[in-house]
């Protein structure tokens, strides 16, 4: 079993690459952002004060409280590991606390080391320019069912209402407004980017991948390190 973590700014394609690599290698794609979104937007949680508090932060572009995120992510990861599933993360863990914990809390990295072994954990950092990040996010359409992402940079794509792959409704995420993207970029630079640096100090190899080419070429660059 292996565990793979993809880092990169919003719009870098880490979710797309995580999904492609998971399909290629028979792993589970754990999309942390999508998982959190499903929890905070679940109608069943409307009366849960804690979750609604997290929803306000999530919808504004801020990261949810690390202790809450760590709790729900660790529970899910342990479930996947116990059934023998390799896992691919896109952008998680998102803060130093989530990654490494503190004196009272075990961070996600230690959980992964426990179940997968340090040598079986691969860290990738997908780089794109800030301008490209804003462009990609502000023109993104998401399928409500199959999760397909479309970049509406062409008029015909921008006018689509239905997913061309599964026929379900397309929507724009609350996170993909230009003003919120800028907040997300700031959050990434200040709170997430320090994690790969700390992982290097702990003996991990963080592999830089250029995220500007077409997704297929980016996938090929990643697979060279895994196969």
Order of alpha helices (4+ residues) and beta strands (2+ residues): beta-alpha-beta-alpha-alpha-alpha-beta-alpha-alpha-beta-alpha-beta-beta-alpha-beta-alpha-alpha-beta-alpha
